């Protein structure tokens, strides 16, 4: 049955699809397609239900002892609002009637509803396992746990807002129940599991994420137009970005323009043969507004508690943080709800080596992550927004494996913000203030739990880069109390800057009581531009390049790495030089718990071990005094 969402915000009728205009004298009763069997409705909030019918006809919705009626307007739109309801584990019928027309939704629950949006890291799965350094969450062994239900969404892109979810032949989707999550799933389901367990209510996830998509595809046109173009030929960023996307699409040769694609799509929809014409053509989902128009706008009044978001790898350029805030402010206005909004940073890159000499650097994900952190400041004192730090979850790939830990952090943030429950710390320590006192910086942190834990890295590297007197250095750190550190330049210079974690694969030296590492930050005290100390050598060197060096875990007493090839089935070995800090005594190199032989080397006064290691296998090197502790870590 074709269904429609009402235009509840007075949007111009010209934006409706053509079929919306051609209403017969008696129109079939239609319900917005986000509703369906197995749906979850939001508890304790008014619940709009809407659709279409015959102009002037009365429509009645009955659910959970309530009966609400409305009359279809001249365009056939109707809308009722159910009164707030308590959570219910019992599946009940919702009936919608108008004259002789009747529709029944079966097994409808009432609980908590969240929207999950963004790109591929919201879709990709990761294993549910203990990685040894973060709190490992496991659901209680309880057969009476409420259900988790998910509404996934099909295909479709549009440059105009759609009144309902796309109804292409490949686009059918429905609510489904996830009783067991299995050994591997995605972040939204890990998030839902913890909410369900802690709140003891059903949880519904509207999962709209699309892999590989940019920020502007998820924004309303008026929001994108509010940002200036970088090229004076265009009036605003929407026009500029649309033209770029059109040119990019044409250069691929599949379609001359977005309009040409829509014509082919319409022909295919009339006579479906083969796959949707847009399948595997990622550039179509890169156009401005196309995902907002097909996945956000049609849901515009569905009652929910909030949303979780992860996106940023696909950009685009420009004021990312400002657009991020404007996007969610517009979504709140559209949904007409003061939604909770939680987003995550991007992740680190283990193919970069932690710096041995003091300095800062970055790559595209670290820069975008700084924009994510800055966005929280742009929201001001809004108590319904937060970000979770997941920079430390990154590995060699854009798609990090630790989805269970990522979902746990989103859930802990939601429990704190939306429900006032403290079930654990959602992120590592976050800089709250940084002030100069003489030649020293006094840094105060939030999200510390029972207190900060400072643990220097290899060779006593503090992880705090300082610049002063024209000299870069690793800062000297003194912990003053549970929330506060004092950082100074080792040569006593006045400080121009203090930075922490500002590299693609930084040293982790500051933690909260749950073992989560601190969020990277830059604290500038002057406008002086800092300089890095040149690196003399990397931590790991290959004699012959057999693959990418991926450094997975670093602590003061040891580190773990692998030589990784594109094909994980590749075998063979690589001869590597492994740097050894002076403070290490007896040393062991191992694969698993099997020792590997090594040859000690002194090069330019520095200690190295020459080792032949198998490729595509995890290798651990450590001072034997801490090897047992190093074996407990299994991040990747």
Secondary structure, DSSP 8 states (H G I E B T S, - for coil): -------TT---GGGS-GGGT---SS---EE-TT--TT-EEETTS-EEEEEE-STT-EEEEEETTEEEEEE--TTSEEEEEE-----EEEEEEEEEEETTEEEEEEEEEEEEEEEEEESGGGTSEEE----SSS------S-TT---EEEEE------SS--SS----TT----EEEES--TTEEEHHHHHHHHHHHHH-SEEEEEE---TT--SGGGS-HHHHHTS--SSTTSSSHHHHHHHHHHHHHHHHSS-SSHHHHHHHHHHHHHS--SS-TTTT-GGGGGSTTHHIIIIIGGGTT---SEEEEE--TT--SS-HHHHHHHHHHHHHHHHTS--EEEEE-----TTS---SSS-----HHHHHHHHHHHHHHHTTT-TTEEEE--GGG--SSSS-S-HHHHHHHHHHHHHHHHH---SS-SSS-EEEEEEEETTEEEEEEE--TT--EE---GGG--SEEEEETTEEEE-EEEE-SSSEEEEE-TT----SEEEES-STT----EE-TT--B---EEEESSS--------SS-SEEESS--SEEEEEEEETTEEEEEEE-SSTT---EEEEEEE--TT--SEEEEETTEE--EEEEEETTEEEEEEEEETTS-EEEEEGGGHHHHHT----
